[in-house]
């Protein structure tokens, strides 16, 4: 965790807890010379990066080794970037505040092509030269991995080494190799890395021109392999899922406990890159899944668990597994979700496991509107199966269904677009016939992007005007209760360019960086015109490159990589697509000899269903206890907004075995009330809170709660609330103390004069806005008393107002220096 004194400006930025660390389960190690320091860099904002399960797995694996300290760094939001640049503060890691340039190894996770500009931006903010050739042994080795790394060429000028495949074993081996070469020259470090399976070092390979594309030719260093093989973790059970992952202090994109039950997919949808690059299909055992769920509530305090895989329905005996966890989930008030289910996996028995889950919406992904086109893409589900699934969902209580489609697929015609509206209309008819209330069907489309290592890797990128025309057709024809959402075509075009790009795109990416491109995955920050200009500056026409053809006999930019599925198999699948032929899912003795995976697949065993939850039943009493609490709130808890503070506190209660009572209704909320929540950045020495629980809190429970509270939050006292207790809303007098010792004498004089002038006024009217309503407030009437001394200001306020008064007394920079504490609350 960083020191607040070093980063007072965090109060100026949105969600300051993105940048301070200090979360529960954060790993802190003693700094030693022999410690190998790794920065896990996610080129997206904290809220997205911390939702990534791979980051949590890698963080856990590396930090389990005594000689390695893995720390985290994320792409700062523009407001934070502005503060860093203005103050000349290099980008730092959350755990220690150490500058990225001082690490031994920096590892970027490439999840999406539109984050490539962020990679350059983060290196720039870290004051690290962007180009690999400009970095010597004084700088960290920069590597990159993740799904988008299967075509590393568009980033090959900037990254020292790429890692391809499963990271649990491979990344740890990379660290071990580099630790041994810690004092070596950069060239020797890279040569040592070349011996690690799954590692590709761009500078060790020559390139050649093939039909205008710059592609890898042969190795120029004897240590480099001719073919780089993807690293495959055959046995998922050899690395347990993190039992104590970091708990973000504020709400993130996927704010739940995620547990990977399977990796890979056997269905072979011809457009889906993940279905090929994550092969072979491997499962975790029921035992490890159930033990993971046991820890979700006990160690983490989450009330929702997501069982992750590319297709959860592929897990052997998934209904049996869910049936086993159902009683425990009900006992612990945990919701179970399966975010990835094929239509054919949806049945009444499976949905019974989600009876507790709020019936918000359910997503069905036909991908294509017609059965013919679904045969082309090898998504062999019929219209009848889709309609039957919708009927089952309506019966289970779902009133909102999302339908996901891809437009621009190979062999697509206008009739196909019409079939989307027809299919959605049939689902609406079923819902109306069944009397579904608040019926809502959402049709969502994205544009087809040909991806490496898929049968469609040779296909043309859809023309922009064709996609726009199809989107416009759907906008006009889809009517309520059907709504329509679509993905920006320009973003898809850029994704397609980098997905199949070659080394020419390094120059383009650099020009885009110079033009200010960043955060391209965010619509409000994406500027396609700047990308068009960056291509022009490099002598390319972006639309001509988009129209470049890929033939099946071409030398592709990624041909030197072996993911385990060979080119011949992909060609055969492309031809089968044109013939509208189905390829059954592999496994259970069915093998297509798709490549080098065949030998590995034979080593994989299906998990056995021979484990159940221990029969532990909590004594359920119908008693409800009301508690009053006094607590202290300091940094970094002061950087949390009120709602995030309540959510974090609720999880602390769950981890401590305290069953909080929730409100009734569609959106139950924990029955926790805080007296006049503190403004952001303000500490509190004796705050008040009431909560209701079905747990009787004794000394042991209180001690457990203290251990499980987030950093900066401490319970001073908990006692049983009686009917005679003063309601919290009566504590409307707030006693504040502002420490101004760090201000210069001149600044203090100015502050004293402003306060004196303010106090002498009879009224001081300001306009405030709350929940959209504007209101005039007399700020002067809020000040009941004031006291000035050399080092502090004491204010007695009625119903708050400290934030506005502080803005009145201090300039922007002074506000960052002074410390404000609410000393106590009094009854009015």
Secondary structure as GFF3:
##gff-version 3
##sequence-region A 1 828
A	DSSP	three_ten_helix	4	6	.	.	.	ID=ss1
A	DSSP	three_ten_helix	8	12	.	.	.	ID=ss2
A	DSSP	three_ten_helix	16	18	.	.	.	ID=ss3
A	DSSP	beta_strand	36	42	.	.	.	ID=ss4
A	DSSP	alpha_helix	46	49	.	.	.	ID=ss5
A	DSSP	alpha_helix	53	63	.	.	.	ID=ss6
A	DSSP	beta_strand	68	74	.	.	.	ID=ss7
A	DSSP	alpha_helix	78	87	.	.	.	ID=ss8
A	DSSP	three_ten_helix	100	102	.	.	.	ID=ss9
A	DSSP	beta_strand	105	109	.	.	.	ID=ss10
A	DSSP	three_ten_helix	113	115	.	.	.	ID=ss11
A	DSSP	alpha_helix	116	125	.	.	.	ID=ss12
A	DSSP	three_ten_helix	132	134	.	.	.	ID=ss13
A	DSSP	beta_strand	141	145	.	.	.	ID=ss14
A	DSSP	three_ten_helix	147	150	.	.	.	ID=ss15
A	DSSP	three_ten_helix	153	155	.	.	.	ID=ss16
A	DSSP	beta_strand	161	163	.	.	.	ID=ss17
A	DSSP	alpha_helix	167	180	.	.	.	ID=ss18
A	DSSP	alpha_helix	186	193	.	.	.	ID=ss19
A	DSSP	beta_strand	199	200	.	.	.	ID=ss20
A	DSSP	three_ten_helix	202	204	.	.	.	ID=ss21
A	DSSP	beta_strand	205	210	.	.	.	ID=ss22
A	DSSP	beta_strand	213	219	.	.	.	ID=ss23
A	DSSP	beta_strand	228	229	.	.	.	ID=ss24
A	DSSP	three_ten_helix	236	238	.	.	.	ID=ss25
A	DSSP	beta_strand	257	260	.	.	.	ID=ss26
A	DSSP	beta_strand	262	263	.	.	.	ID=ss27
A	DSSP	alpha_helix	274	277	.	.	.	ID=ss28
A	DSSP	beta_strand	282	283	.	.	.	ID=ss29
A	DSSP	alpha_helix	286	295	.	.	.	ID=ss30
A	DSSP	pi_helix	296	300	.	.	.	ID=ss31
A	DSSP	beta_strand	304	308	.	.	.	ID=ss32
A	DSSP	three_ten_helix	312	314	.	.	.	ID=ss33
A	DSSP	alpha_helix	318	331	.	.	.	ID=ss34
A	DSSP	beta_strand	335	337	.	.	.	ID=ss35
A	DSSP	three_ten_helix	343	345	.	.	.	ID=ss36
A	DSSP	alpha_helix	348	351	.	.	.	ID=ss37
A	DSSP	three_ten_helix	352	354	.	.	.	ID=ss38
A	DSSP	beta_strand	362	367	.	.	.	ID=ss39
A	DSSP	alpha_helix	371	376	.	.	.	ID=ss40
A	DSSP	alpha_helix	383	395	.	.	.	ID=ss41
A	DSSP	beta_strand	400	407	.	.	.	ID=ss42
A	DSSP	alpha_helix	414	433	.	.	.	ID=ss43
A	DSSP	beta_strand	440	447	.	.	.	ID=ss44
A	DSSP	alpha_helix	464	477	.	.	.	ID=ss45
A	DSSP	beta_strand	482	486	.	.	.	ID=ss46
A	DSSP	alpha_helix	489	499	.	.	.	ID=ss47
A	DSSP	alpha_helix	504	514	.	.	.	ID=ss48
A	DSSP	three_ten_helix	523	525	.	.	.	ID=ss49
A	DSSP	alpha_helix	528	537	.	.	.	ID=ss50
A	DSSP	alpha_helix	542	546	.	.	.	ID=ss51
A	DSSP	beta_strand	561	562	.	.	.	ID=ss52
A	DSSP	alpha_helix	567	578	.	.	.	ID=ss53
A	DSSP	alpha_helix	597	601	.	.	.	ID=ss54
A	DSSP	beta_strand	625	633	.	.	.	ID=ss55
A	DSSP	three_ten_helix	637	639	.	.	.	ID=ss56
A	DSSP	alpha_helix	642	655	.	.	.	ID=ss57
A	DSSP	beta_strand	672	674	.	.	.	ID=ss58
A	DSSP	beta_strand	683	693	.	.	.	ID=ss59
A	DSSP	alpha_helix	699	708	.	.	.	ID=ss60
A	DSSP	beta_strand	713	720	.	.	.	ID=ss61
A	DSSP	three_ten_helix	728	730	.	.	.	ID=ss62
A	DSSP	beta_strand	733	739	.	.	.	ID=ss63
A	DSSP	alpha_helix	745	760	.	.	.	ID=ss64
A	DSSP	beta_strand	765	770	.	.	.	ID=ss65
A	DSSP	beta_strand	773	778	.	.	.	ID=ss66
A	DSSP	three_ten_helix	780	782	.	.	.	ID=ss67
A	DSSP	beta_strand	783	788	.	.	.	ID=ss68
A	DSSP	beta_strand	792	798	.	.	.	ID=ss69
A	DSSP	alpha_helix	802	809	.	.	.	ID=ss70
A	DSSP	alpha_helix	812	817	.	.	.	ID=ss71
A	DSSP	beta_strand	819	826	.	.	.	ID=ss72
###
